[in-house]
Amino acid sequence: MLEGLFQPTHLIIIFAIALLVFGPKKLPELGKGLGEGIRALKEGMKDTPATPTDNKNPESKDTKA
């Protein structure tokens, strides 16, 4: 389904539409923001553990004496 989505012709058309919508002065700012967002997402995924940890507080256990 998405096999031929990012062909050069499609990317040129997408870029042309973005240029018409946002204008030539805003495009570098949008690209920079998109790059920073992707970078932050990758860093966040790298820092997050793959499996959830059990965060039980040892002080809150019921102790029967």
DSSP file (Angstrom, degrees, kcal/mol; ACC not computed):
  #  RESIDUE AA STRUCTURE BP1 BP2  ACC     N-H-->O    O-->H-N    N-H-->O    O-->H-N    TCO  KAPPA ALPHA  PHI   PSI    X-CA   Y-CA   Z-CA
    1    1 A M              0   0    0      0, 0.0     3,-0.2     0, 0.0     0, 0.0   0.000 360.0 360.0 360.0 -46.6    0.0    0.0    0.0
    2    2 A L    >   +     0   0    0      1,-0.2     3,-1.0     2,-0.1     4,-0.3   0.138 360.0 110.8-101.9  19.9    2.7    2.5    0.9
    3    3 A E  T 3  S+     0   0    0      1,-0.2     3,-0.3     2,-0.1    -1,-0.2   0.916  86.7  28.0 -63.4 -47.1    5.4    0.9   -1.3
    4    4 A G  T >  S+     0   0    0     -3,-0.2     3,-0.7     1,-0.2    -1,-0.2   0.054  87.8 111.7-104.5  25.9    5.6    3.7   -3.9
    5    5 A L  T <  S+     0   0    0     -3,-1.0     2,-0.5     1,-0.2    -1,-0.2   0.889  75.4  46.9 -69.0 -40.9    4.7    6.6   -1.6
    6    6 A F  T 3  S+     0   0    0     -4,-0.3    -1,-0.2    -3,-0.3    -2,-0.0  -0.305  74.3 145.1-104.2  50.8    8.0    8.4   -1.5
    7    7 A Q    <>  -     0   0    0     -3,-0.7     4,-2.2    -2,-0.5     3,-0.4  -0.511  63.8-107.7 -77.9 155.5    9.0    8.5   -5.1
    8    8 A P  H  > S+     0   0    0      0, 0.0     4,-2.1     0, 0.0     5,-0.2   0.859 119.0  53.9 -55.4 -38.1   10.9   11.6   -6.3
    9    9 A T  H  > S+     0   0    0      1,-0.2     4,-2.0     2,-0.2     5,-0.1   0.913 109.2  48.1 -63.9 -41.7    7.9   12.9   -8.2
   10   10 A H  H  > S+     0   0    0     -3,-0.4     4,-2.5     1,-0.2    -1,-0.2   0.904 110.5  51.1 -65.4 -41.1    5.6   12.7   -5.2
   11   11 A L  H  X S+     0   0    0     -4,-2.2     4,-2.4     1,-0.2    -1,-0.2   0.880 109.0  51.1 -65.2 -37.1    8.2   14.4   -3.0
   12   12 A I  H  X S+     0   0    0     -4,-2.1     4,-2.3    -5,-0.2    -1,-0.2   0.905 110.9  48.4 -65.7 -41.3    8.5   17.3   -5.5
   13   13 A I  H  X S+     0   0    0     -4,-2.0     4,-2.3     2,-0.2    -2,-0.2   0.914 112.0  48.9 -65.1 -42.8    4.7   17.7   -5.6
   14   14 A I  H  X S+     0   0    0     -4,-2.5     4,-2.4     1,-0.2    -2,-0.2   0.920 112.1  48.9 -62.6 -43.6    4.5   17.7   -1.8
   15   15 A F  H  X S+     0   0    0     -4,-2.4     4,-2.3     1,-0.2    -2,-0.2   0.901 110.3  51.1 -62.5 -41.3    7.3   20.3   -1.6
   16   16 A A  H  X S+     0   0    0     -4,-2.3     4,-2.1     2,-0.2    -2,-0.2   0.902 110.8  48.0 -64.1 -41.4    5.6   22.5   -4.2
   17   17 A I  H  X S+     0   0    0     -4,-2.3     4,-2.4     2,-0.2    -1,-0.2   0.918 112.0  49.5 -65.2 -42.6    2.3   22.4   -2.3
   18   18 A A  H  X>S+     0   0    0     -4,-2.4     4,-2.8     1,-0.2     5,-0.5   0.887 109.7  52.5 -63.4 -37.8    4.1   23.2    1.0
   19   19 A L  H  X5S+     0   0    0     -4,-2.3     4,-1.6     1,-0.2    -1,-0.2   0.900 111.5  45.9 -64.2 -41.1    5.9   26.1   -0.8
   20   20 A L  H  <5S+     0   0    0     -4,-2.1    -2,-0.2     2,-0.2    -1,-0.2   0.882 117.7  43.1 -68.2 -38.6    2.6   27.5   -2.0
   21   21 A V  H  <5S+     0   0    0     -4,-2.4    -2,-0.2    -5,-0.2    -3,-0.2   0.941 128.9  22.8 -74.9 -47.3    0.9   27.1    1.4
   22   22 A F  H  <5S-     0   0    0     -4,-2.8     4,-0.4    -5,-0.2    -3,-0.2   0.699 101.7-129.0 -98.3 -20.7    3.6   28.4    3.7
   23   23 A G     X< -     0   0    0     -4,-1.6     4,-1.1    -5,-0.5     3,-0.4   0.042  30.6 -78.3  87.2 159.4    5.7   30.6    1.4
   24   24 A P  T  4 S+     0   0    0      0, 0.0    -1,-0.1     0, 0.0    -4,-0.1   0.747 125.3  55.4 -69.7 -23.7    9.5   30.5    0.9
   25   25 A K  T  4 S+     0   0    0      1,-0.2     4,-0.4    -3,-0.1    -2,-0.1   0.814 109.9  44.3 -80.0 -28.5   10.3   32.4    4.1
   26   26 A K  T  > S+     0   0    0     -4,-0.4     4,-2.2    -3,-0.4     5,-0.2   0.702  93.9  79.9 -87.1 -21.1    8.5   30.0    6.5
   27   27 A L  H  X S+     0   0    0     -4,-1.1     4,-2.4     1,-0.2     5,-0.2   0.891  91.4  48.6 -60.2 -45.4    9.7   26.7    4.9
   28   28 A P  H  > S+     0   0    0      0, 0.0     4,-2.3     0, 0.0    -1,-0.2   0.892 112.0  50.7 -62.2 -36.6   13.2   26.6    6.6
   29   29 A E  H  > S+     0   0    0     -4,-0.4     4,-2.3     2,-0.2    -2,-0.2   0.901 110.9  48.4 -65.4 -40.8   11.6   27.4   10.0
   30   30 A L  H  X S+     0   0    0     -4,-2.2     4,-2.4     2,-0.2    -1,-0.2   0.902 111.6  49.7 -65.9 -40.9    9.1   24.5    9.5
   31   31 A G  H  X S+     0   0    0     -4,-2.4     4,-2.4     2,-0.2    -2,-0.2   0.900 111.1  49.0 -64.0 -41.3   11.9   22.1    8.4
   32   32 A K  H  X S+     0   0    0     -4,-2.3     4,-2.4     2,-0.2    -2,-0.2   0.921 112.3  48.0 -64.3 -44.3   14.0   23.0   11.5
   33   33 A G  H  X S+     0   0    0     -4,-2.3     4,-2.1     2,-0.2    -2,-0.2   0.894 111.8  49.7 -64.2 -40.1   11.0   22.6   13.8
   34   34 A L  H  X S+     0   0    0     -4,-2.4     4,-2.3     2,-0.2    -1,-0.2   0.912 111.2  49.4 -64.9 -42.8   10.2   19.2   12.2
   35   35 A G  H  X S+     0   0    0     -4,-2.4     4,-2.3     1,-0.2    -2,-0.2   0.904 111.4  48.6 -62.9 -42.7   13.8   18.1   12.6
   36   36 A E  H  X S+     0   0    0     -4,-2.4     4,-2.4     2,-0.2    -1,-0.2   0.878 111.1  51.4 -65.8 -37.4   14.0   19.1   16.2
   37   37 A G  H  X S+     0   0    0     -4,-2.1     4,-2.1     2,-0.2    -2,-0.2   0.915 111.1  46.3 -66.2 -42.7   10.7   17.3   16.9
   38   38 A I  H  X S+     0   0    0     -4,-2.3     4,-2.3     2,-0.2    -2,-0.2   0.910 112.6  51.0 -65.4 -41.6   11.8   14.1   15.3
   39   39 A R  H  X S+     0   0    0     -4,-2.3     4,-2.3     1,-0.2    -2,-0.2   0.913 110.8  48.3 -61.8 -43.4   15.1   14.3   17.2
   40   40 A A  H  X S+     0   0    0     -4,-2.4     4,-2.3     1,-0.2    -1,-0.2   0.877 110.4  52.1 -65.5 -37.3   13.4   14.8   20.5
   41   41 A L  H  X S+     0   0    0     -4,-2.1     4,-2.2     2,-0.2    -2,-0.2   0.918 109.8  48.5 -64.3 -43.5   11.1   11.9   19.8
   42   42 A K  H  X S+     0   0    0     -4,-2.3     4,-1.9     2,-0.2    -2,-0.2   0.911 112.6  48.2 -63.3 -42.8   14.0    9.6   19.1
   43   43 A E  H  X S+     0   0    0     -4,-2.3     4,-1.9     1,-0.2    -1,-0.2   0.893 111.5  50.6 -65.1 -39.4   15.8   10.7   22.3
   44   44 A G  H  X S+     0   0    0     -4,-2.3     4,-1.2     1,-0.2    -1,-0.2   0.874 110.6  48.5 -66.0 -37.7   12.6   10.2   24.3
   45   45 A M  H  < S+     0   0    0     -4,-2.2    -1,-0.2     1,-0.2    -2,-0.2   0.838 110.5  51.9 -71.1 -31.6   12.1    6.7   22.9
   46   46 A K  H  < S+     0   0    0     -4,-1.9    -2,-0.2     1,-0.2    -1,-0.2   0.863 111.3  46.8 -71.7 -35.7   15.8    5.8   23.6
   47   47 A D  H  < S+     0   0    0     -4,-1.9    -1,-0.2    -5,-0.1    -2,-0.2   0.716  95.2  88.3 -78.9 -22.1   15.5    7.0   27.3
   48   48 A T  S  < S-     0   0    0     -4,-1.2     2,-0.0    -5,-0.2    -4,-0.0  -0.618  84.0-118.1 -81.5 132.1   12.2    5.1   27.9
   49   49 A P        -     0   0    0      0, 0.0    -1,-0.1     0, 0.0    -2,-0.1  -0.368  15.0-130.0 -67.6 150.5   12.6    1.5   29.1
   50   50 A A  S    S+     0   0    0     -4,-0.1    -2,-0.0     1,-0.1    -4,-0.0   0.857  93.1  41.3 -70.1 -36.0   11.1   -1.1   26.8
   51   51 A T  S    S-     0   0    0      1,-0.0     2,-0.1     0, 0.0    -1,-0.1  -0.905  94.5-108.6-114.3 142.5    9.1   -2.8   29.6
   52   52 A P        -     0   0    0      0, 0.0     2,-0.2     0, 0.0    -2,-0.1  -0.427  34.8-133.3 -67.6 140.2    7.3   -1.0   32.4
   53   53 A T        -     0   0    0     -2,-0.1     2,-0.9    -4,-0.1     0, 0.0  -0.598  17.0-112.2 -93.3 156.5    8.9   -1.3   35.8
   54   54 A D        -     0   0    0     -2,-0.2     2,-1.0     1,-0.1    -1,-0.0  -0.786  30.3-169.6 -89.5 105.7    7.2   -2.1   38.9
   55   55 A N        +     0   0    0     -2,-0.9     2,-0.4     2,-0.0    -1,-0.1  -0.423  22.5 156.9 -97.3  58.0    7.3    1.1   41.0
   56   56 A K        -     0   0    0     -2,-1.0    -2,-0.1     1,-0.0     5,-0.0  -0.681  42.6-126.9 -84.7 137.1    6.1   -0.3   44.3
   57   57 A N    >   -     0   0    0     -2,-0.4     3,-1.2     1,-0.1     4,-0.1  -0.729   9.7-150.6 -83.5 120.8    7.2    1.7   47.3
   58   58 A P  G >  S+     0   0    0      0, 0.0     3,-0.9     0, 0.0    -1,-0.1   0.754  94.1  61.1 -65.8 -22.2    8.9   -0.6   49.9
   59   59 A E  G 3  S+     0   0    0      1,-0.2    -2,-0.0    -3,-0.0    -3,-0.0   0.721  96.8  59.2 -75.0 -20.1    7.7    1.7   52.7
   60   60 A S  G <  S+     0   0    0     -3,-1.2    -1,-0.2     2,-0.1     2,-0.2   0.362  77.1 118.1 -93.3   6.6    4.0    1.1   51.9
   61   61 A K  S <  S-     0   0    0     -3,-0.9     2,-0.6    -4,-0.1    -5,-0.0  -0.475  70.8-116.1 -72.9 143.7    4.1   -2.7   52.4
   62   62 A D        -     0   0    0     -2,-0.2     2,-0.5     2,-0.0    -1,-0.1  -0.691  31.5-164.9 -79.7 123.6    1.9   -4.1   55.1
   63   63 A T        -     0   0    0     -2,-0.6     2,-0.6     2,-0.0    -1,-0.0  -0.946   7.2-153.2-112.6 127.3    4.0   -5.7   57.8
   64   64 A K              0   0    0     -2,-0.5    -2,-0.0     1,-0.1     0, 0.0  -0.878 360.0 360.0-100.9 119.6    2.4   -8.0   60.3
   65   65 A A              0   0    0     -2,-0.6    -1,-0.1     0, 0.0    -2,-0.0   0.420 360.0 360.0-104.5 360.0    4.2   -8.1   63.5
